[in-house]
Structure formats: structure tokens, C-alpha cells
Amino acid sequence: MTKKLTAYKAFDKDMTCRDFKYEVGKTYEHKGSIELCNKGFHACTLPFDCFSYYGQPANLAEVELEGVSEEKSDDSKVVAAKITITAELSISEWTKRQVKALIDLCKPATTG
């Protein structure tokens, strides 16, 4: 079974990203190879990193990724072969996830 990864994605007002239209609750699969910043479905594991790629998005969502590449970017951007749009997030929900992500990043530094 493929491990699933929770991540975050930003969209235009009609839930498109790079001319590809998404719907909440739907799963999409990329056929062929995937490559960071080139081919496949991209998202960020840290919510605030999405703003590096989408200045002021109209829609924000939590997504579930499968078949995630081992490729790394300078931030938390990842690429996967399969994406499910699990939930559209309000600004309040998005902010809560950002705060949780920051706390989680600080925990290893305080437990040493």
C-alpha cells in the first residue's frame, strides 16, 4: 500500500491551477513519470509555502498525495503521481494549519 501524505494546495477562484480544473472530493492521477516543478501534481507540506507559488490564491485546500517523489525543493513543495482534494479550507482553517505546522517545526528544537 502506498503511503499517503497530507499537503496543501492553492487555486484560482474556479479551482484551477495551471489550467487544470480540480474538484473537492475528486482524485486525479498523473500517467507517466513525475518531476518536481515539471510533471505531476504539486503541493506543499507546509501551508505557508503555497504563497511562494500563488501570491493571493482565491481557494485553499488540504490534499492527500500518493506516489510522492523523493525529489526535494528549497521549501516543502513536493510532487506526486496522485492527488485527492480532501477539503476546501477557509482562511481561518488555513491559518490554524499554519500555526500547527509552525509549532510542530519548533517541537524538535525544544525537546533536545
C-alpha positions as CSV (number, residue, x, y, z in Angstrom):
1,M,0.0,0.0,0.0
2,T,1.3,3.4,-0.9
3,K,1.9,5.8,2.0
4,K,-0.4,8.9,1.8
5,L,0.9,12.4,2.6
6,T,-1.3,15.3,3.7
7,A,-0.3,18.6,2.0
8,Y,-1.8,21.9,0.9
9,K,-2.6,23.5,-2.5
10,A,-3.7,26.9,-3.7
11,F,-6.0,27.5,-6.6
12,D,-7.7,30.3,-8.7
13,K,-11.3,31.2,-7.9
14,D,-12.6,28.4,-10.2
15,M,-10.4,25.7,-8.5
16,T,-7.9,25.7,-11.4
17,C,-4.1,25.6,-11.1
18,R,-2.1,25.9,-14.3
19,D,-5.1,25.4,-16.5
20,F,-6.1,22.1,-14.7
21,K,-9.5,22.2,-13.0
22,Y,-9.9,20.4,-9.7
23,E,-12.9,19.5,-7.6
24,V,-13.2,18.8,-3.9
25,G,-13.6,15.1,-3.2
26,K,-12.1,14.0,-6.5
27,T,-8.9,12.1,-7.1
28,Y,-6.6,12.7,-10.1
29,E,-3.8,10.5,-11.3
30,H,-0.8,11.5,-13.5
31,K,0.1,9.0,-16.1
32,G,3.8,8.7,-16.8
33,S,6.8,9.9,-14.9
34,I,6.7,12.8,-12.4
35,E,9.3,15.5,-11.9
36,L,9.4,18.3,-9.4
37,C,8.4,21.7,-11.0
38,N,7.7,19.9,-14.3
39,K,5.3,16.9,-14.4
40,G,2.8,15.6,-11.8
41,F,0.7,17.1,-9.1
42,H,2.4,19.6,-6.9
43,A,1.5,20.7,-3.3
44,C,3.3,21.9,-0.2
45,T,3.5,20.0,3.1
46,L,3.7,23.4,5.0
47,P,0.6,25.6,4.3
48,F,2.5,28.9,4.2
49,D,4.9,27.7,1.4
50,C,1.9,27.8,-1.0
51,F,2.1,31.5,-1.1
52,S,5.5,31.3,-2.7
53,Y,3.8,29.8,-5.7
54,Y,0.4,31.5,-5.6
55,G,0.6,35.1,-4.2
56,Q,-3.0,35.6,-3.3
57,P,-4.9,32.5,-4.1
58,A,-8.7,32.5,-4.2
59,N,-9.1,29.0,-2.9
60,L,-7.0,26.9,-0.5
61,A,-7.3,23.2,0.1
62,E,-6.0,20.3,2.0
63,V,-4.9,17.5,-0.3
64,E,-3.8,13.9,0.0
65,L,-0.9,12.8,-2.1
66,E,0.2,9.3,-3.1
67,G,3.3,8.2,-5.1
68,V,5.3,11.2,-3.8
69,S,8.7,11.7,-5.4
70,E,11.9,11.7,-3.3
71,E,12.9,15.0,-5.1
72,K,13.4,17.9,-2.7
73,S,12.9,21.6,-3.3
74,D,14.2,24.6,-1.3
75,D,10.9,24.6,0.7
76,S,8.2,22.0,1.3
77,K,7.0,21.7,-2.3
78,V,6.6,18.1,-3.4
79,V,5.3,16.3,-6.5
80,A,3.2,13.2,-6.6
81,A,1.6,10.9,-9.1
82,K,-1.9,11.0,-7.4
83,I,-3.8,13.8,-5.6
84,T,-7.1,13.9,-3.9
85,I,-8.6,17.2,-3.0
86,T,-9.9,16.4,0.5
87,A,-11.2,19.7,1.8
88,E,-11.5,23.3,0.8
89,L,-10.2,25.5,3.6
90,S,-11.4,28.8,4.9
91,I,-8.8,31.4,5.8
92,S,-9.4,30.6,9.4
93,E,-8.9,26.9,8.9
94,W,-5.8,27.6,6.8
95,T,-4.4,29.8,9.5
96,K,-4.9,27.1,12.1
97,R,-3.0,24.7,10.0
98,Q,-0.2,27.2,9.5
99,V,0.1,27.7,13.3
100,K,0.1,24.0,14.0
101,A,2.8,23.5,11.3
102,L,5.0,26.2,13.0
103,I,4.5,24.6,16.4
104,D,5.4,21.2,15.0
105,L,8.5,22.6,13.4
106,C,9.6,24.1,16.8
107,K,9.0,21.0,18.9
108,P,12.2,19.2,17.9
109,A,14.3,22.2,18.9
110,T,12.7,22.4,22.3
111,T,12.8,18.6,23.1
112,G,16.6,18.2,22.7
